[in-house]
Amino acid sequence: MNARARLTRAALLTLLGGLVVLFWLDHLRLALDKQYAIDEFQYAHGAWRIAQGDVIYRDFFEHHFPLVHQLMAAVFLAAGDEDPNVIVYLRLAMLPFLTLLVAAAALVNRAYGWSGAVLTALVVLAVPTLSMMAVEIRPDPLAFALFLAALAVLYLPRPGRRWRGFLSGLLAVAALWGTLKAAYYGLIFPAALAADFLRRREDRDEDGFLLGHPVAFLAGGAAAALPIAVYLTWTGSWSAWFEWSIRWSFVHQLHYPGFFWTRNLTPLLAQSFWLFPLAAVGMAATWRSRPAPGSPDWLLLASAATTLASFAWQSAAYLYSLIPFTAVLCVFAARGLAASLRFMWNVRGAGTFAAVLLVLIAGVELRRARANLVQLRAVDNAAQHALLGRVGALTRPGEPVLNIAGGQVTRPSVHFFYFFEAVVRQLRHDVFAYELPRSLVEKGCIAYMPSERFGRLPAPLRRFLLENYLPYDRELWFWGRRYAVDGGELAARFVAPRDGRYFVWPPEPPRRGELRIGERPVASPVFDLAAGDYGVTYRGELRELFLVWLPADGRPFVPRPELQAAVQQTLPDESSQ
């Protein structure tokens, strides 16, 4: 290679590397600013419970495999768990797995030179549909990063074949512990293992092994499975794990109100159409190169089919389930782009012009991809962080807060089913209709965070929440009751769910009448009360009064029952009951 060619190559690598860094920084901003999806709160709260010493499946419900919860629990242990806004650190903790995904994709295409590897990294980071999901707190991006890494190590020239097989097996089982979906798109590994054992028995040609070495692959898988087995045994959660993360996944698949899988594939086609023709060229180029019998390219080609099948098989193929197929497309698209440029550049005249034109089109697409990343940050998480800040300031650590998606993050939940997933609501209706209201009182749940899913809750639970919680604002309600005073007299009851301070509003009853809770006269607007069921009597001038839990800041607030109007509309007519 002459000096001019080396200079050109160095300039190209510098340009591509600079673009990769620029796009990675865009993803950092996206992770920090993007609005949290409702599922992210579910995973965050589950991780917090593990950090508190609870055992997933045994102590609280979860129907996903637990690796993301377990890893994110370490973030709570390191960063503290009093402030719910610590959730932002969980977003940041997902970035190493995005980096692993990008690095693994680049390594798979390392055979195309450093420029091909860096180009691959850029392609992965330039697909907004993938970017949007990859920065979220979810099992899918984490598990597929480990899966692709298990495939990528097989492309390494070093270490030796056996070590590559060992690392691949270890990463493949780790990916499976991340999500059961990996058992479907990861079918390439047991198929390759069977082929390798068959080859080993027939001709013992280790150069033809797809997995480096089948025995080493099994040893790596066993090394990853052993601590999992020890954990399940030590915590006594084997049966709970099987019940909720395996058996329930099939129940979920059967009962979930799904939709056709093309619903979420179509936006990817519309937003990143270029990905598909380039991936087709990359697959064709890979096939035409006639990979050796032991080449991991066979596994990569097979993964394009298994990742698509895994996505399409689901009854509700949400966008995050498209991560594996999209990432595999990116790997092949980078190959297709490199092969197209190489072919065009080697053709004189029109071919060179076409190559330049393709580079210009790629530049336009990169600019559009960056604009889409900015667009994804347009709906930011500032309001969500403000709400979490209020939860942190107005409730104390250890005080239960109800949120049907785990949105209280670092405050205790009140039931085994801490998030109200659709199939659970359908098949465990009585739990939410009757058990949960009792748990709210027994666990001393002093705050409730309404959500747009309120109307999907059973009517008895909705009624209980409306009767026993009063709005501080639209997004945070505190335990309390509203009483209408008829003819200057009131005789009612008040349940205090936990020991603590309560207040009466308006603060005038001590001066404008006589208020008694139990046998005790209330002499000041703020008073201490032990948990229990009390009779309430009042004589005086007020037409209504409120008894409410006092927030942690020690400041009584004006209850705003008018804010309940929007959710009250979701209650069915009594006549229909």
Stockholm file with secondary structure:
# STOCKHOLM 1.0

chainA/1-577         MNARARLTRAALLTLLGGLVVLFWLDHLRLALDKQYAIDEFQYAHGAWRIAQGDVIYRDFFEHHFPLVHQLMAAVFLAAGDEDPNVIVYLRLAMLPFLTLLVAAAALVNRAYGWSGAVLTALVVLAVPTLSMMAVEIRPDPLAFALFLAALAVLYLPRPGRRWRGFLSGLLAVAALWGTLKAAYYGLIFPAALAADFLRRREDRDEDGFLLGHPVAFLAGGAAAALPIAVYLTWTGSWSAWFEWSIRWSFVHQLHYPGFFWTRNLTPLLAQSFWLFPLAAVGMAATWRSRPAPGSPDWLLLASAATTLASFAWQSAAYLYSLIPFTAVLCVFAARGLAASLRFMWNVRGAGTFAAVLLVLIAGVELRRARANLVQLRAVDNAAQHALLGRVGALTRPGEPVLNIAGGQVTRPSVHFFYFFEAVVRQLRHDVFAYELPRSLVEKGCIAYMPSERFGRLPAPLRRFLLENYLPYDRELWFWGRRYAVDGGELAARFVAPRDGRYFVWPPEPPRRGELRIGERPVASPVFDLAAGDYGVTYRGELRELFLVWLPADGRPFVPRPELQAAVQQTLPDESSQ
#=GR chainA/1-577 SS CCHHHHHHHHHHHHHHHHHHHHHHHHHHHHHHHBCCCHHHHHHHHHHHHHHTTCCBTTTBCCCSCSHHHHHHHHHHHHHCSSSGGGHHHHHHHHHHHHHHHHHHHHHHTGGGHHHHHHHHHHHHHTCHHHHHHHTSSCHHHHHHHHHHHHHHGGGCSCSCHHHHHHHHHHHHHHHHHHCTTHHHHTTHHHHHHHHHHHHHHHTCCGGGCTTSCHHHHHHHHHHHHHHHHHHHHHTTCHHHHIIIIIIHHHHHHHHSCCBCTHHHHHHHHHHCTTHHHHHHHHHHHHHHTCCCTTCTHHHHHHHHHHHHHHHHHSSBCCGGGGHHHHHHHHHHHHHHHHHHHHHHHTSTTHHHHHHHHHHHHHHHHHHHHHHHHHHHTTSBSHHHHHHHHHHHHHSCTTCCEECTTSTTCSSCCSSSCCSCCHHHHHHTHHIIIIIHHHHHHHTTCCEECCCTTGGGSCHHHHHHHHHHEEEEETTEEEEEEEEECBTTEEEEEEEECSSEEEEEESSCHHHHEEEEETTEECCSSEEEECSEEEEEEEEESCSEEEEEECCTTCCCCCCCGGGGHHHHTTSCCGGGC
#=GC SS_cons         CCHHHHHHHHHHHHHHHHHHHHHHHHHHHHHHHBCCCHHHHHHHHHHHHHHTTCCBTTTBCCCSCSHHHHHHHHHHHHHCSSSGGGHHHHHHHHHHHHHHHHHHHHHHTGGGHHHHHHHHHHHHHTCHHHHHHHTSSCHHHHHHHHHHHHHHGGGCSCSCHHHHHHHHHHHHHHHHHHCTTHHHHTTHHHHHHHHHHHHHHHTCCGGGCTTSCHHHHHHHHHHHHHHHHHHHHHTTCHHHHIIIIIIHHHHHHHHSCCBCTHHHHHHHHHHCTTHHHHHHHHHHHHHHTCCCTTCTHHHHHHHHHHHHHHHHHSSBCCGGGGHHHHHHHHHHHHHHHHHHHHHHHTSTTHHHHHHHHHHHHHHHHHHHHHHHHHHHTTSBSHHHHHHHHHHHHHSCTTCCEECTTSTTCSSCCSSSCCSCCHHHHHHTHHIIIIIHHHHHHHTTCCEECCCTTGGGSCHHHHHHHHHHEEEEETTEEEEEEEEECBTTEEEEEEEECSSEEEEEESSCHHHHEEEEETTEECCSSEEEECSEEEEEEEEESCSEEEEEECCTTCCCCCCCGGGGHHHHTTSCCGGGC
//
